[in-house]
Structure formats: structure tokens, C-alpha cells
Amino acid sequence: MGKGVALIFVLTLNFLLNAVVLREFSEFLVAAVMPETPSLVFALSIMAVAVYAARNGLEVIARCADYLLPFMVAFALTIVLLALPEMRLEHLFPLGERG
């Protein structure tokens, strides 16, 4: 009886945690990237990718990471290079450095 209750508790907690993560991620994308798009679109697309990856195994996740890594690095470098003129090195000094 205790194992059954523990199983129900773990499955319910897992379901709720996944729902919260999905909601937070889709709301972040709506707020930061595309404010006019409903969060349901992001939630469904994230769920579709997760189902596809879970169905086809770890190899799919590794291949996606293999293909997306160069784009992510290029995107990060582009942001840093475009922000270089606005950067001030004095902001990197400790707080008490200037008295």
C-alpha cells in the first residue's frame, strides 16, 4: 500500500514540476522574444520537441546539440562584439577601488 501511495506521489510531483517548467519557459519566451505570440504556441512546440527526443532517445538530443552549438556560439560572439563599444572596463573594478 505504501509503495502505491509513494508511486502516485512521485508521478504527481513529476507531472506538476514538468507543467511548471513548461509554463515558466513559455512565458519567458513570450515576454523576452515574441510578446504578440500566445504562450500556447511555445508550450506546444517545446512539448513536441521533448516528445520527439524522448521517443527517439539520447542520440536525437546529442545530434541537435551538435548542430545547434555553432549557431549558439556565433550568436553569443555577435552579441559580445556588438556590445564592445558600449563596454567600460572601469565597471569591472571592485566597489571600493575609487574610494
C-alpha positions as CSV (number, residue, x, y, z in Angstrom):
1,M,0.0,0.0,0.0
2,G,2.8,2.4,0.9
3,K,4.6,1.8,-2.4
4,G,1.4,2.6,-4.3
5,V,0.9,5.8,-2.5
6,A,4.6,6.7,-3.0
7,L,4.3,6.0,-6.7
8,I,1.2,8.2,-7.0
9,F,3.0,11.0,-5.1
10,V,6.2,10.8,-7.2
11,L,4.2,10.7,-10.5
12,T,2.0,13.6,-9.4
13,L,5.0,15.7,-8.3
14,N,6.8,14.9,-11.6
15,F,3.8,16.0,-13.6
16,L,3.4,19.2,-11.7
17,L,7.1,20.0,-11.9
18,N,7.1,19.5,-15.6
19,A,4.0,21.7,-16.0
20,V,5.6,24.5,-14.0
21,V,8.8,24.3,-16.0
22,L,6.9,24.3,-19.3
23,R,4.8,27.3,-18.2
24,E,7.8,29.3,-17.0
25,F,9.8,28.7,-20.2
26,S,6.9,29.5,-22.5
27,E,6.1,32.7,-20.5
28,F,9.8,33.7,-20.6
29,L,9.8,33.3,-24.4
30,V,6.6,35.3,-24.7
31,A,8.0,38.1,-22.6
32,A,11.5,38.2,-24.0
33,V,11.3,37.1,-27.6
34,M,7.8,37.4,-29.1
35,P,5.3,39.3,-27.0
36,E,2.4,39.0,-29.6
37,T,2.6,35.2,-29.8
38,P,0.4,33.2,-27.4
39,S,2.3,31.1,-24.8
40,L,0.4,28.1,-26.0
41,V,2.4,28.1,-29.3
42,F,5.7,27.9,-27.4
43,A,4.4,25.3,-24.9
44,L,3.2,23.0,-27.7
45,S,6.4,23.4,-29.7
46,I,8.5,22.7,-26.6
47,M,6.3,19.6,-25.8
48,A,6.6,18.4,-29.4
49,V,10.4,18.6,-29.3
50,A,10.5,16.9,-25.9
51,V,8.2,14.1,-27.0
52,Y,10.3,13.6,-30.2
53,A,13.5,13.5,-28.2
54,A,12.1,11.1,-25.6
55,R,10.7,8.8,-28.3
56,N,13.9,8.6,-30.3
57,G,16.4,8.5,-27.5
58,L,19.5,10.3,-26.4
59,E,21.0,10.3,-29.9
60,V,18.5,12.9,-31.1
61,I,19.4,15.2,-28.2
62,A,23.1,14.8,-28.9
63,R,22.6,15.5,-32.7
64,C,20.6,18.6,-32.0
65,A,23.2,19.9,-29.6
66,D,25.9,19.0,-32.2
67,Y,24.1,21.1,-34.9
68,L,23.0,24.0,-32.7
69,L,26.3,24.6,-30.8
70,P,28.0,26.5,-33.6
71,F,24.9,28.8,-34.0
72,M,24.8,29.4,-30.3
73,V,28.5,30.3,-30.1
74,A,28.2,32.6,-33.2
75,F,25.1,34.3,-31.6
76,A,26.9,34.9,-28.3
77,L,30.0,36.2,-30.1
78,T,27.9,38.5,-32.2
79,I,26.3,40.0,-29.1
80,V,29.6,40.5,-27.4
81,L,31.1,42.1,-30.5
82,L,28.2,44.4,-30.9
83,A,28.3,45.4,-27.3
84,L,32.0,46.2,-27.2
85,P,31.7,49.9,-28.0
86,E,29.3,50.3,-25.0
87,M,31.5,48.4,-22.5
88,R,33.5,50.3,-19.9
89,L,36.4,48.5,-18.2
90,E,36.1,50.6,-15.1
91,H,32.8,48.8,-14.3
92,L,34.8,45.7,-13.7
93,F,36.9,47.1,-10.8
94,P,35.9,46.4,-7.2
95,L,33.4,48.6,-5.5
96,G,35.9,50.3,-3.1
97,E,38.5,50.9,-5.7
98,R,37.5,54.6,-6.3
99,G,37.2,55.5,-2.7
